[in-house]
């Protein structure tokens, strides 16, 4: 089964919340530090990764990050750039996000 933007969005949101990330995150080094506070590996799409390794996959130029939604959007862009998601994945993720927001009103 193909990985979707919705799959990645859900995984990233859960990961950010489990790591208790605090925003804004001003730099990559701050992000790595926050990701490594528990000492536990990061599980992403069912596979465990060393937290420091996983956090260092995020490029320095992505920072600062003001909020969780911005971090997720940037990681989706990274997945597209690395060929893990189709180019139109961001529009699909935005549609899912917009539908969720409509239901919350």
Secondary structure, 3 states (H helix, E strand, C coil): CCCCHHHHHHHHHHHHHHCCCCCCECCHHHHHHHHCCCCCCEEECCEEECHHHHHCCCCHHHCCECCHHHHHHHHHHHHHHCCCCCCCHHHHHHHHHHHHHHHHC
